[in-house]
Every structure is written in structure tokens, then in C-alpha cells.
Amino acid sequence: MTESSVIFVDDDPHIRQAIAQTLTLEDLPVSCFEGAPSALKHINAEYDGVVLCDYNMPDMNGLEMLDRIRAIDDTIPVIILTGQGDISTAVTAMQQGAYDFIEKPFDHDELIELLRHALEKRHLALENRRLKAQLRHLARPGPRMLGDSPSMRKVMATIDPILDISANILLHGETGSGKDALARYIHENSGRSAHNFVAINCGAVPENLIESELFGHEAGAFTGAEKRRIGKIEHAHKGTLFLDEVESMPMPLQVKLLRVLEEQRVERLGSNQVQEVDVRIIAATKADLKKLSDEGEFRSDLYYRLNVVKVDIPPLRERKEDVPMLFHHFVLIAAARYDRESIPLDAGQAARLMQHSWPGNVRELRNLAERYVLLGPAALDENEPADAGNVAGRQTLVEMMDGFERSAIVSALNASHGSIKDTMVQLGIARKTLYDKMRKHGLDKAQFKD
């Protein structure tokens, strides 16, 4: 079934046909059903529409259907069609939480107006729910994952339910996409946050030293080992061990790591004693580990041990709507670090940033924000996107205009610290127009307050 603004339920095929034609002419997508059981299969808590149903239906009447829908999500507007003069039914429907009722025969204009108001209420309810979730996310202590693009919402929707579950996680993403930041976010917002977050870059440690780094050693275990050293795994006991560039781990060491994961015990080099460990592993890679394991270049059993939950972090070029917010965030950090003033971007500057392909991802954006704080707007000229024409060419005019409009509003809200009045003045638009556009682009003034 295609996405519908209205689900209409009535056992009379002639009424279904008439309503379908009326709503279609009014550009209101509608799906019609002859009974409540079949319609309920298409209604969930994310349904972004309203339900219009007859009261008198076989199998399940309108009030029973209302109860079922409210059990799914009590903010879904349900409008019930009642027989003429059936006031008691209408009153009962309103008492049970119906959005409204309308009597047969009804005026089509009245029905359309009622449906549009109900749709607006539903859109606002879903938007408020999303914004509240985002504000709860931003209010959490410790590292934050900023971004409101659909791809970042998908990342957070995967991460949030497993924060307090000690399942191993595999992060996959390009260099600079934020794997380290996400790993720290997971740790700081989990039940392990009171214990150590221990990170090691498997590709940066020489092969002859990485085993000692991970497992530790006793004094005299090898030449130069003058005293006992606690390894990274043991140091992360009850906490989190972050293995970056895990694809670089030598094959013999992969076998030993697998044993640690299976037995939850570690043995220092040069020791015959084992230490019990309780460690959550977050591994990160820019490579396709599944392909490497299929080719025998990475142990498949270790791959499956690490890949309990996989999170694909999108590159910045796939979430450009997040660029203005991220840039402002990095500017504030750099301004505090260097004791400089933070100068907000204007709409044109923000639009230019959104045209860039960001091959260095978030790391490149953060570097530009620091240069911007130190050198001023001239730093942006150094970053003029050579690929702007190609990027723009892959977008429709509507997408380009929407992106520019959103970036202009974000920049103005950043500059005014979320003040609606100041933003109206800066953009030269009315309050209602600003609120309508903020709702369209999923923006809330609370996101921009200091």
C-alpha cells in the first residue's frame, strides 16, 4: 500500500468510492478498506495520517476500532461517521478519545476541512515526539552525536536501544566519519560509563608491540620488559574496549582476541595465571570485514563475534543538512579553546559549505571550523568546493532550494541563539511563516539556545 494521508473504513462500496474520489480531487492520498481488521494492519505508531471510519460495520464497529487505534498510538486522529441524529454514539466516541465525528449525510467541504485540521494535528504530534527525543539526546552528559538527518536518526535508532546491553558493536564508516566519537558516546551513555573507556588503534601500533599492548606482560616476559604492565583489555575491565582499524590486527592476535571474547579471561605475556575480565568490545573499521573474512584475510569467527550489532555511519556528503549545525558546534568549541569570538555563518556561507563533498568527512569540517575561528571568513575561501557544480548537478532544483532555505534558517537561529523574534528580523519573514518553515525542516528553537 502506498503511503496515505487518510485511511477510510466503510463496508459500503459506493461510499468508499465516493469518498476516494472526493479526497483524491483534494490531493489527499487515501486508502479504503471494507472492514477494521484489514485497515488496522496498516496502522502503527509512525503512521503519519488520520483515520476516518464508519460507526456501523460488521466484525468491529467504529468505537471498537477507535480503542484498538488508541492502544497503538493515542495521538492518531480518528474521525467517526455516525448516522443522522445518533447523538449518544457521537458523545461516546468523543469521550473515548475520537478526534471528532461527522453525521451522514455530510457536507464534503466540511469533511475536507476537518481532515486537514486533523492531519495538521497529527503532523505536529509526530514532530513534537521527534523533537523531544532529540532534546533528550542532546541533554545527555558526555559526548554527543549531532545530526538530525534521516541517516543519523537511523544510526541513533540502532544505538539507543542497546546502550545498556553489553553486546559487541561493529562500527563501519569512512575515515573521519566519527567512529571514535560514536564509540565514546555509546560508552558514556551506557551502564559502563563509571569504568574505563580504553582505545587502541590497531593500525598504528607496530605488530611486535600490539600483543603486549592488548594483553599486558609480566616483568622479564621479553627483552625490555622490566616491569609488569597491565594490558588494554584488562584495563577496560567492566568498561569498554575500542578497537579502531580492527582490520589491521595481525591474524595470530585475532585468535587470542577470539579466545578472550569466548572465555572472558585474559593471560598476560609471561604469566601462567588468567585474569577474569568483563569487557564490551566496540570495533571500528573502514573496510568491508565480511569481504575480508570471505577472502581469508580476517577470521570469520572473530568477525561474527564482533558483529553482534553493526552500525553503518554515513559519510558527511550523505547528510549535508547536518553541516550547518555541526559547523556551528565546532566553531563554539574552537572559540572557547582559543579564546576567540564565534562569528555565525550567513546564509550564503552555509549554502557553500553544503555544496562541498567533504572527502575528509566530519574531521575535515572540524578542521575548517577551527581555521574559521582563527582566520575568519577568509578560511572558507580556501575551502571553496571544486566539485560544487557536480554536486549541484545531482540535485533537483527543489532539493537545492530546500537545502538553501534550511541552511539560511539554521544560520539565523544560530546567530540569534534560538530567538524567534531576532530570526524573523534577520530573515525578513513573518512569525507564522518562520514557524511553518521550521516545522517543514524539523527545526526547534531549543536546539539553538546556549
Buried (B, 14 or more C-beta within 10 A) or exposed (E): EEEBBBBBBBBEEEBBEEBBEBBEEBEBEBBBBBBBEEBBEBBEEEBBBBBBBBBBBEEBBBBBBBEBBBEEBEBBBBBBBBEEEBEEBBEBBEEBBBBBBBBEEEEBEEBBEBBBBBBEBBBEBBBEBBBEBBEEBEEEEEBBBBBBBEBBBEBBEBBBEBBEEBEBBBBBBBEBBBBBBBBBBBBBBBEBBEBBBBBBBBBEBEEEEBBBBBBBBBEEBEEEBEEBBBBBBBBBBBBBBBBBBBBBBEEEBBEBBBBBBEEEEBBBBBBEEEBEBEBBBBBBBBBEBBEBBEEEEBBEEBBBBBBBBBBEBBBBBBBBBBBBBBBBBBBBBBBEEEEBEBBBBBBEBBBBBBBBBBEBBBBBBBBBBBBBBEEEEEBBEEBEBEBBEEBBEEBEEEEBEBBBBBBBBBBBBBBBEBBBEBBBEBBEBEEEEBBEBBBBBBBBBEBBEE
